[in-house]
Amino acid sequence: MVHRQTRAFYRLVDELKAAHPSLEIESCASGGARVDLEVMEHCDRVWASDDIDPTERQRI
């Protein structure tokens, strides 16, 4: 089930970007560093955390 959801997410991102070429999509691991390599092929940026404080981000 999880694999199907992941594949559906990739399809959704690809379809949105195809329909809106200037759209940029970011992904976030919410601090858990749970980014799979394939998501980097579909998203424009991947963040290790949703924390935007630069001093906090140094530790991540």
Number of C-alpha atoms within 10 A of each C-alpha: 5 7 8 9 10 13 11 12 14 17 13 13 17 16 12 14 16 11 10 10 9 8 12 12 14 13 17 16 14 13 13 10 13 11 15 9 8 10 18 13 11 19 16 12 13 16 16 16 17 12 14 9 8 8 9 10 14 7 6 11
